[in-house]
Amino acid sequence: MLATAVLAITRARTATASTTTGELVPASGRELLRLLRITALPRPRRDRDHLLSWSAWRRRHQHQAAEAHRRWNNITAAATT
């Protein structure tokens, strides 16, 4: 919610500032979000160890979800027969 407030205030300020100079159109919400990401938010990790760890977590989670679905299908199949 803090980011939304910052974007709203910045948009209001750029809208009033650009009308006095007449050279710029007011910044859009997407443009302000892009600027916020570039200037204030930390860059995401992209190193090899992080990517491999995330990939392993994702594949493990998918395996657990598939197993849960198989168990549930077996339970419902046994209950309907």
Secondary structure by P-SEA (a helix, b strand, c coil): caaaaaaaaaaaaaaaaaaaacccccccaaaaaaaaaacccccccccaaaaaaaaaaaaaaaaaaaaaaaaaaaaaaaaac
